[in-house]
Amino acid sequence: MTLQLKNVSLVRDTETHIYPTSLDLVDGQFNTLLGTTLAGKTTLMRIMAGLERPTQGQVWFDGEDITRVPVQKRNVAMVYQQFINYPNFTVYDNIASPMKLLGKDKKTIDDAIHRVADLLKLTPMLHRMPNELSGGQQQRTALARALVKEARLVLLDEPLANLDYKLREELRDELPKLFRHSGAMVVYATTEPSEALLLGGYSAALFEGKVLQFGPTVDVYSKPDSAESARVFSDPPINLAKVNKAHGQFSLSAGAGWAANGEAHALPDGEYTVGFRPHHLTLTPHGDTSVKVSAEVLLTEISGSESTVHAVVDGHTWISLSHGVHSLDKGQTIDLFIDTRKCLMFDDKDRLVLS
Amino acid sequence: MSQKAQNNKAWWLVMPVVILVAFNAVIPLMTVVNYSVQETFGDNVFFYEGLKWFGQVLHSERFHEALGRQFLFTGIVLLIEIPLGVAIALAMPRKGIGVSICLVLMSLPLLIPWNVVGAMWNIFALPDIGLLGKTLNAMGFDYNYTRQPFSAWATVVAMDVWHWTSLVVLLAYAGLTAIPEDYFQAARIDGASAWSVFRYIQLPKMKRVLTIAILLRFMDSFMIYTEPFVLTGGGPGNTTTFLSIDLVKMALGQFDLGPAAAMSIIYFLIILLVSWLFYTFTMRNEN
């Protein structure tokens, strides 16, 4: 099974919602669309579903151009951030609804419902109404509807965003298992990089209507091919700074510098952008590859075992993430250590040259 | 058992509302109750009569007829206004400049004083000079609301529909716009028909606002007075004499204070009972 977007774009009025995009989604894996709100995740899904016709480009499914096939004929299922169920149907009838519309017989429907309800732990709730269920159960019902439909394409649009933390973790673990054997192509939208990493599979980093990068999730995370892509795939945001290379030495405008060893040595001299994630900017050094910069504390957030420090370095705000509890006062001058082994280096055209 | 210190200051906080409710509801109501059990011949002389007036009103043919007309009228306007209001709300645009235009147009009839509505329709429907009346007669219909009961009824109903359907539209529209777009998208993906979307998504989601709309329209139409009074004065004959018109005739025209007071209490209890039954019945499955 394949789903391809070929140079798809969407312009409404004069506003570009999706810039020309080509994507080859991968079968049997979670394909995650990662980006902030308004990045175009939902719009892209609507195009895949056939709810929205692209201004240009084509959508191909299994070697067939389906751009002009209406949504009803595409056999897709979609689950939303909001819990969408028929309000005056019981859970049972809700799950049955897509199969009834497909004209399946009673026995098949009943068997499928019990199988799915068992899988999603909905069996005791089958005869309740949606408004008598908790948020998690309502979303399970919606997922059950998507599962029994045996759709070829399943679109999950931030399905966990409205659930509380514990339920979110629980369902997140179950989701890949649920859809693994469904034989469907699964597309999952999220705003959280950590969620994309936990789901594994493949990820597309989206920013302002552009797909910046698509590949195995771990690769997109560890080798972002542009600074923008790195920014999308980092929470808290990645720190970016200008760095100059000359005489085999990188130097920050903040004063710190380190030797360009190994691969870095081969880079031509000139201006680069260095990127390092918050947990590679720490309050204590990491061996001899760390370089020290002086910073002024703006804000400290302590979340249990970790401390996030927002600090100003040479006029730019950087974010540092360290283990342990560190209470620092606003305005205090501290030393921060950049782990230079973990730095990403982008050239003046914003392309990754070193990771 | 723990002892809690008594603090009577809270009474001061509820005092304003107690006074307000006392003056605008309890005291007037009790005055009416007072009248309903007494007979008077003027000069502030009253005789206690017990429940005599209640018996008299409940057994009078005049009351039965007015009550019958009232239920018929309310039934007809509800049957027209609720479906029509929902249909208009469904047809209204969801976004763009059309929304404000429609909302303003819809609100206009609601902003017109009730006696003006009556006067407008009175002139509008006059068979010799009114636009509606003259046109109907020119088209060959024998239409004269001052002489024919059917014309009078049709005019009163049309006037009420014109005046109040907007309220249903506004409520239904508010209910419709509160449904997240995702529901419609999900229904499209499922391949549901427009009828199924209405039947299984929009209607259930509108249940609460429609309940309110039906209640409001029931109570208001059941109490209708000003517009038919200005339009037909209850005529021809007694054919459009609804309960409130009859009540005013009895209280002010004939100065039968006792029977009129008894009738207003019965009238009030009917509205209360029907509203309560309707509400309990429609809401019994909610939560």
HADDOCK unambig.tbl for C-alpha pairs under 7 A between the chains (distance, minus, plus):
assign (segid A and resid 71 and name CA) (segid B and resid 189 and name CA) 5.78 0.50 0.50
assign (segid A and resid 72 and name CA) (segid B and resid 188 and name CA) 6.64 0.50 0.50
assign (segid A and resid 72 and name CA) (segid B and resid 189 and name CA) 5.54 0.50 0.50
assign (segid A and resid 72 and name CA) (segid B and resid 190 and name CA) 6.54 0.50 0.50
assign (segid A and resid 72 and name CA) (segid B and resid 191 and name CA) 4.82 0.50 0.50
assign (segid A and resid 76 and name CA) (segid B and resid 189 and name CA) 6.80 0.50 0.50
assign (segid A and resid 77 and name CA) (segid B and resid 189 and name CA) 6.75 0.50 0.50
assign (segid A and resid 78 and name CA) (segid B and resid 186 and name CA) 6.98 0.50 0.50
assign (segid A and resid 84 and name CA) (segid B and resid 183 and name CA) 6.10 0.50 0.50
assign (segid A and resid 86 and name CA) (segid B and resid 200 and name CA) 6.46 0.50 0.50
assign (segid A and resid 86 and name CA) (segid B and resid 201 and name CA) 6.26 0.50 0.50
assign (segid A and resid 87 and name CA) (segid B and resid 201 and name CA) 6.86 0.50 0.50
assign (segid A and resid 87 and name CA) (segid B and resid 204 and name CA) 6.56 0.50 0.50
assign (segid A and resid 88 and name CA) (segid B and resid 204 and name CA) 6.41 0.50 0.50
assign (segid A and resid 98 and name CA) (segid B and resid 190 and name CA) 5.90 0.50 0.50
